[in-house]
Amino acid sequence: GEIEAQLLLAEETLQQAIRLRPALADPWVHLLTSGRLLGLDLPELRTRFENAHSRVPFRADACRHYLTGLSSRRTCAWSCRRASPSISPARSRS
């Protein structure tokens, strides 16, 4: 959709900013947000967080965006298991 297209355009712009100014943490922080909204996998979010963290350790917004990405995936996984009892670990042991 249109939102995804805008996020992908933002990703391209941020990657260009990283190439031009590799020492900046800001593009990496914003890539955490766009990556989370695009549903990128956890290893990619971790890489983006590590890049932000290596430039400005414990930057609050980088930590917040990374933790939000982790918690939203955990909540989704938990909800999916609750919604489908047939894949519940407790049921698979019986």
C-alpha positions as CSV (number, residue, x, y, z in Angstrom):
1,G,0.0,0.0,0.0
2,E,0.8,3.6,0.1
3,I,2.2,3.5,3.7
4,E,4.5,0.7,2.8
5,A,5.8,2.6,-0.2
6,Q,6.5,5.6,1.9
7,L,8.3,3.5,4.5
8,L,10.5,2.0,1.7
9,L,11.3,5.4,0.4
10,A,12.2,6.5,3.9
11,E,14.5,3.4,4.1
12,E,16.3,4.4,0.9
13,T,16.7,8.0,2.1
14,L,18.1,6.9,5.4
15,Q,20.5,4.4,3.8
16,Q,21.8,7.3,1.6
17,A,22.2,9.4,4.8
18,I,24.3,6.6,6.3
19,R,26.5,6.4,3.2
20,L,27.1,10.2,3.4
21,R,27.5,10.6,7.1
22,P,28.4,7.2,8.6
23,A,29.1,8.5,12.1
24,L,25.5,9.7,12.7
25,A,23.2,7.6,14.9
26,D,20.0,9.4,13.8
27,P,19.5,7.4,10.5
28,W,20.0,4.1,12.4
29,V,17.4,5.1,15.0
30,H,14.9,6.0,12.3
31,L,15.7,2.7,10.4
32,L,14.6,0.9,13.6
33,T,11.2,2.6,13.4
34,S,10.7,2.0,9.7
35,G,12.0,-1.6,10.0
36,R,9.6,-2.3,12.9
37,L,6.7,-0.9,10.9
38,L,7.7,-2.9,7.8
39,G,7.8,-6.1,9.9
40,L,11.5,-6.8,9.4
41,D,12.9,-9.8,11.3
42,L,14.5,-9.5,14.7
43,P,18.1,-10.1,13.4
44,E,17.7,-7.0,11.2
45,L,16.3,-4.9,14.0
46,R,19.1,-6.1,16.2
47,T,21.7,-5.0,13.5
48,R,20.1,-1.6,13.3
49,F,20.0,-1.2,17.0
50,E,23.7,-2.2,17.3
51,N,24.6,0.4,14.7
52,A,22.8,3.1,16.5
53,H,24.2,2.0,19.9
54,S,27.8,1.9,18.6
55,R,27.5,5.6,17.6
56,V,25.6,6.8,20.7
57,P,25.5,4.2,23.5
58,F,22.2,3.8,25.3
59,R,20.4,6.4,23.3
60,A,16.9,6.5,24.8
61,D,14.9,6.5,21.5
62,A,17.0,3.7,20.0
63,C,16.5,1.6,23.1
64,R,12.8,2.3,23.1
65,H,12.3,1.5,19.4
66,Y,14.2,-1.7,19.7
67,L,12.3,-2.9,22.8
68,T,9.0,-2.0,21.1
69,G,10.0,-4.1,18.2
70,L,10.9,-7.0,20.5
71,S,7.7,-6.7,22.6
72,S,5.4,-6.4,19.7
73,R,6.7,-9.6,18.2
74,R,6.5,-11.4,21.6
75,T,2.9,-10.2,22.1
76,C,2.0,-11.4,18.5
77,A,3.6,-14.8,19.1
78,W,1.8,-15.2,22.4
79,S,-1.5,-14.1,20.9
80,C,-1.1,-16.5,17.9
81,R,-0.4,-19.4,20.3
82,R,-3.5,-18.5,22.4
83,A,-5.7,-18.2,19.3
84,S,-4.6,-21.6,18.0
85,P,-4.6,-24.2,20.9
86,S,-3.5,-26.9,18.5
87,I,0.0,-25.4,18.4
88,S,0.2,-24.7,22.1
89,P,3.3,-26.3,23.8
90,A,1.1,-27.6,26.6
91,R,-1.1,-29.5,24.0
92,S,1.9,-30.9,22.1
93,R,3.1,-32.7,25.3
94,S,-0.1,-34.7,25.8
